[in-house]
Amino acid sequence: MHDTVKEFDAVTAKCRAIFVDKMSDYGASWRIFRLHGITDQLYIKVCNIRQRQETGVSLVGDDIEGNLRAIVNYGITAIIQDRKGFADGVDTTNDEALALYDQVLNEAKELMMRKNHDYGEAWREMSKEGIIDMILAKIIRIKTILAHDGKTVASEGVEGNYFDIINYAIFDLIHYEN
């Protein structure tokens, strides 16, 4: 029996530590990102992972796990930006940003637990490549929704897709840890 909550907490602790370190270096400079910009950052990271999966080579030294942690952190900041809107400069203290980060991460964890109950942890049988493809599909969906000014007819909006991206990246990190 897997203890998914402990695994989730272990991999997200590393993501959070990176977020804290980056905040120490840059402050909340990410507050200037609009959703298009954050989504593009997610796209770049997932494309780098797919390239690495296909070729086995990185000429700049980016590793898959590092990119997955970045995807988690960019996904969390995207949800914060979606809720707060972007700023023209740094308008949030590091402590405020960390509190927002923790709130969104906790929501992602609660969603993961509900979905794991309903889907029976089916993600454990998914390949690392399949998870990356799902993340890419979610990013493309977000880009399409943003191109339609956030309006949807029959599907969830951007926030639901960002939450799925966060959780899929965490699942892949758990795969790498195991």
URNOR-V946434 format. One record per helix or strand of 2 or more residues. SS is the DSSP state (~ for helix, > for strand). FROM is the first residue (numbers start at 1). LEN is the number of residues. If there is no record, write none. Layout:
ss from len
SS FROM LEN
SS FROM LEN
This chain:
ss from len
~ 4 23
~ 29 4
~ 35 21
~ 64 21
~ 94 26
~ 122 4
~ 128 20
~ 158 20
